[in-house]
């Protein structure tokens, strides 16, 4: 992110939906502390909610950790969980393509992750999903 | 998140949301959206005061829209800012519930659609 000093904020969370709420509150506080723009905060918040809920509800994760690092050319966010393997970089993207009543209710998260992040890198590492997302300074614009 | 519902004289239901449509926001309005989906005819969801939406918020809108459409009813969304619109368009939700800049333009489209439907029935 242009003009921002390199800083990192990290926190561990239990794998519960209630903790996802805590993670959103933590992100809002840290975004202000790190000086992130509104669009970057929107994009990061959107992606972290998606990843957190997916890890807890589908991956049955017991723990998740989030690190946010501001860098000269953007924001780097690492999301690590101990749930079932899930690689969003290769997961299919779903989108409603026509006006129909027969659309699916879920499964749109991968598309949102790809749309709102600049780049995603995934690694399965010692029983953990380790996903690094990169965001533009003005992500979401 | 706050949710205010107003019915117009000509059968439109104007739903004004105020707040973040995140996990907590979706929980706060889910039940009322489900109720509306069973009773309303033409629903316009006004997102002008919604600065954030994520997957659970989109899910709430999708569940409601699907139930409405299956009953032959309608949903439209208005007032969404750039980021919120981008989320809705990314999922394709705009294909099933049109996105309009404001209540008036959404209302005009739903009124026209309702009139066409009534004409075809008659």
Interface residues (C-beta under 8 A of the other chain):
Chain A: X17 X20 X21 X24 X39 X42 X43 X45 X46 X49 X50 X53 X94 X95 X96 X97 X98 X99 X100 X101 X103 X105 X106 X108 X109 X111 X112 X115 X116 X140 X141
Chain B: X22 X23 X24 X51 X52 X53 X54 X55 X56 X58 X59 X62 X63 X66 X69 X70 X82 X83 X86 X87 X90 X91 X92 X93 X95 X96
